[in-house]
C-alpha cells in the first residue's frame, strides 16, 4: 500500500488542477452551508451547485481522487475526508484574498467554520492550512485562538470545535499559530482545554522536571506583618514604590525550572525595556524547606465584603431610624438604598470576585537564603512544578 500523500503534496497537486478555483469555491460553498445548517453531510445540494457553476462530476478528479465523488458518497472515508480538507484549505486561501469585498468571509468566520467541520464532520482542513496558505495562515490561527478563548470564557457554548482548534494550533508549525498558542495557554481555565494544552508532566530520567514562567515580586505579607506595615505606614510606601516602578516600566521576568537536583531560577531586572541585571539562582532539593502555591490576595474579597456590609448596615439603619422618627420618606429611601448597596457589594465580593482569573504566587522557602515569590497566571504549570518537586523529594528521601 502506497503511503498517503502529505498536505504539501495534495496542495501542490491542486495547484496544477485546470479548474482549481471553481472546484474549490464549489466545495467551500457546500461546506459553509453545512456549517450553517449544522449537518455533517457536505454533499447535499451538490447537483444544483454543479449546474450553477457549469461543472461536471469529472471536473473534481485529481491524482489523489475525485473530491466531487467523495462529497456525493454521503459517508466519505479517511482518504476522501483528507481530499475534501485539502480543497477547503485551497478555498480558504481564495476567501482571504477577497477579504473586505462583498460576500467574503472574515478570518473569525473561517476559523469557526473550520473548527466546526473538524469536530462534526471530521474534515481536518486546519491541518492543511500551513501548506495551502503559508504565512497568510497566521490570520486564521489568530482567529482560532480567539474562538478557543471565547469558549473558555463561556461566550460560546460548543466545546468540541474549541478542542479541535486548540489541537490544530499545537500541531501547526506556523509562527502565527505558535504566537497565538503562547498567548492563549496561560489564560485557560476550562479543564478539557487545559488538559489538551498542558499535558501532565511525566517523570524524566533521573527525576521529574517542570517549567514555570512568571515574574519575581515581593512575597505576600503574613497577617502580623500586614498589620505592622499598615500601622507604621510602610504599606503606603510599598505601594508608592510600586507605582514608581510602573512609571519606569520596571519588570522582573523569571523562569523557574524544576530539575532532578533542585530548582533553577533565572531572573532579569528590566527598566524602560532594557535589561540592567540578570541572575541565576539554584536551590538544591535538600535545602528547600517549603514550596507552596497561593492565590494573590486570597482574603481580599471577604474583607471587602464585610467592610461594605458593616458600613452599609450602620449608615443605612441609622438613616432608616431617623427617617422613621422624622416621618421622612426621603431619609427612609436613602437609608434603604445604602443598606441594600452594602448587601449587594458583600454579595458581589463573595460571589463574583472569586470567579475572576487572578494571579498566583509560587512560594519557595529555602532553609538557608532568601525566599522566592514567583507571580504567574499559569496555575497548571505551577501545580505541575509542585508535583515534580514532591516526586523528586520522595525519590531523594
N, C-alpha and C positions, 0 to 999 in steps of 0.2 A: 504494500500500500504506500503510495507516494505521500510525503508529508504535506500537511495543509499549508497553503500559501500564507505568508506573513501579511500584516496590514499594508506594509510598504509595497509588496508585490501586487496586492489587489489594487491599490491606488494607482500604481504605475500602469497596470493593465487597463483600468478605466479611463486613464488619460488618453489612451490611444483609440478609445471607442469612437466611432464616427458620429454617433448621436448621444454622446455622454451628457450634454447639458439638458437635452429634452427628457431623456430617461431619468436622470437624477431628479429633475423637477417633478416628474410624474410620481416617482417613488416617495418623494418628500410630501407631496400633496396627500397621497393616501395615508402616509404615516401621521401627518399632523391631524388629519380628520379622525383617525383612530384615537389619537390622544384626546381630542375634544369630546369624543363620544365614549371615551373610557372603555375601549374594547381591544382585545389582544389580536384580533384578526385584521391584518392590514390590507387584505386583498379585496374587501368589499368595495364595490364601485369601480373595479379595475377596467371592465369593458367600456364603461362610459368615459373614463379618463383616456383610454387608448383612442377612442373615436374622436374625442375633443382635441387630442394632441396629434392626430393623424399618424399614429404609430401602430405597429402590429406586434403581436407577442414575440416574433422573431427578432425584433429590434433590441430586446433585452439580453441577447446572447453575448457572452464573452468567454474568454479562455477558461474561466473558473465557474461557469454556469450561467443560467438564464434567470435573471432576477425577476422578470415578469412571470415566468412559470413558477418560481418559488413563492411569489406573492399569491398566485392563483391556487396554489395547492391547499391553502387553508391551515395546514399544520406543518410548517417548514421544519426540517431537521437542523442540526447544528451547523452543517456546511452552508445550507441555504440562509440561515439567520445571519451567519458571518458575511455572506454575499450582500444581503439586504443592508446590513450595517455599513458596509463599505460604500454602497450607493448613497445612503442617507448622509454619511460624512461628506461625500462629494457635494451633495446638495446643500449642506450647511455652509460649505465654503462659498457657494454661489449666493446664498442668502446674506452672508456677511458682506459680500461685495456690493449688495444692493442696499446696505443699511442706510436708513434715513429716507428711502424712497417709499412711495405708497405701496402698502401691502407687504413690505419686507419685515420679517420678524426681528426682534431685538435679541441681543445675547441672553437676556434673562428668560425670554420666551423659549429660545432654542434650548437653553440649559434645562428648563422644566420639562420640555418635551422629550429630550434625550434621556433624562433620568427616569421619566415615567416609562418610556419604551424599554429601558433596561430592566426595570422592575416587573412590569406587567407582561411584556411580550418577549422578554429575554433577547432583545436586539441590542447588542453592545456597540452602538455607534460611537460612544465615548472612547472606546479602546482604539478607534481608528482616527480620531481627531488629529493627533500629532502628525501622523503620516500624511493626512489629507490637507491639513491647514498650515503646518509648520508653525512659525511664530504667531500667526493670526489666531491660533487656538487659545492664546492667553486670555482673550476677552471672554470666551466661553467658560474657561476654567474659573475665572473670577466670578462669573455668574453662578457656576455650580457651587462654589464655596458660599455664595450669598444664599442660595437655596438651602444648603445644609444648615447655615446659621439661622435661617428663618424657622426651619423645622425644630431646631434645638431650642429656640426661644418660644416655641408654641404658636408662632404666627402662621404656620402651615401645618396641616394635620397629618399628611401622609409620610410615614417614616421610611417605608421601603425605597422610594426614589432617593431619599437623602442617603440611605446606606449605599445604594448603587453609585451615587455621585461621589461619596467620600472614598469608596474603594477605588474608583477610577482616578480620583485625584492622587491617591497614594501610588498608583501604578504608573502614572504619567511621568515622562522624563522631561517635559516642557518646563522651562524656567518659570513661566507664569503659573503653572499648576503648583510647583514647589513653593513659590511665594504665597500663593493663596492658601495652601495647606498649612504653612508655618504660621500664618496669622490667624487661622481658624482654630487649630487644635487647642491652644491654651484657654479658649473661652467656652469649650464644650462642657455641658453638664448632663446631657441625656446619656444614660448608661449604655445603651446599644451603640451609640455613636462613639462614645469614649472607648468602649471595648474594641471597636474596629480601628480607631485612630491610634490608640496606645495599647498594644497587646501587652500582657503581663511580662515582667522581666524574668527571664529564665536564668538559672544559675550558670555562670561561665566556669571554665576550667580554673580551678584554684580559688573560687569564691564567686559570690554574686556581685553584679555590677549594676549601676543605675546612674542616671544623669538628670540634673535639675538646673534650669536656667532661671535667673531672677535678678534681684538687686539687694545688695547688702544694706542694712539700715540699723538704726538704734534698736536694741532689743526692747520688747514691751516691758513697761514698768509693772512691778507687782502692786498689790493693794496698798501695803505700807509705804512703798516708795512713791506711789501716786499721790497719797495724802500728803506726804512730806514735801514733794515737789510743788504741789498746789499751794500749801501754806507758805513756803519760802519764796514763791514767785518763780522758781526755776522752770516750771512748766510753761509759763508765758515766754521766758527767754528761749526755751527749746523750740517753741513754735515760731518765734521771731527768726531764729537761725534757719529754720526750715524754709520760711518764706524768702529769706535772702538767698538760700540755695536754689530756690525755684527761679529767682530772677537771674542768677548766674548760670542756670541750667546745669547744676551740679548733679551728676549721676554716679552711681557705683554699681555698674552691671557686674554680675558674677556668674560663674558656672561651678556647680558642685558635682563632683564625680565620686561615687562610692566604688572603691576598689577592694581587692582581696586583702590588702594590707592596711586599709583605713579609708580616710576621707581626704580628697584633694580639693581645695577651693582656690579658684583663680579669680582675682578681683582687679578692677580698674577704677581709678578716680578720673572722672571726666568733668572738665569745666569749660563751658561755652563750646562744647563739642570736641574738645581736644583732650587727649589722654595726658594727664600730668603725673600719674603714678600707676604702676602695675605691681601686683604682689601675688605670690603663690604660697598657700598655706597647706600643710599636711598634718592631719591629726591621726595618729595610729589608733587602731581599734582598741588596744589595751588602755589608751589614755582617754577614751571617750566615756564620760560619766553618765550623760543623759542625752537623748535625742527625742524631739517631740515636734508635732505639728499643732499649731494653734491658729484659731481664727482671729483675724485682726479685729480689735475692739469687740470681743465676744459678748460683753455685758452692756454695751452701749445702748442697745435698743431697750433693755429692761430699765436702765436708769433713766433714760429719756422719757419712757412711757410713764414711769412712776412720778417723775417730776411734773410732767404735763397733767397727769391725773390729780396730783396734790394741789398744784396751783389753780387748776380749773375748778376743783371742788371748793377750795377755800374762797376764792373770789366769787365764784358762781353762787354758792349757797349764801354768802354774805349779801350779795345784791338781791337774791330772791327773798331773803328775810326782810331786808329793808323795803323791798317793793311791796311785800305783804303788809308791813306795818303802815306804810305811807299810801297804800292802795294805789300804787303807781304801775300801770301796765308796762310802761317803757322800762322801768327798772327790772320788773319780772322778766321781760323778754330778753334784756341784755344778760341778766344773770343766768337764765336758762341756756342762752347761746354760749356763754363762757363755759358753763358746766358741760354742755354737750360737746363743745370743742375739745375740752380736756379728755373726755371719754374717747372721742374719735382719734385724737392723737395717740392715746395709750393703745388703742386697738391697732392703729397703723404701725406703731413701733413694735408691737408684739407679733403681728401677722405679716405685714408687708416687708419690713426691714430684713428679717432673717432670710427671706427669699431672694435677696439681692446676691449678685455674683461678686463676692468680696475677694479680698486678698488674704493670703495665708502666710504665716510665719513658720519657717522650718528652723527650729532652735537646736543648736549643737553646743553642749556644755562639756568642755574637756576637764579632766582632773587638774591639769596644770595649764594655765594660759587663759586668754580671754574667750568668752563665749561668742558664737557667731549666730547672727539672726539673718536668714535669707528670706526676703519677701518675694512671693511668687503667686501667680494666678493658676498655675498648673498643679491642681491638687492631686491629680492622678500620678504625675511624676514624683511629687513629694511623698505620697504614700508608698510608691514603688521603692524610693530611696530608703525609707524606714524599714520596709520589709527586707531589702537587701542587707541593711545594717544588722537587722536581727539574725538573718541566716549566717552572716559572717561571724557575728559574736558567738552564736551557738557552735559553729564549726571550730572557732578558736578555743572555746572553753572545753 
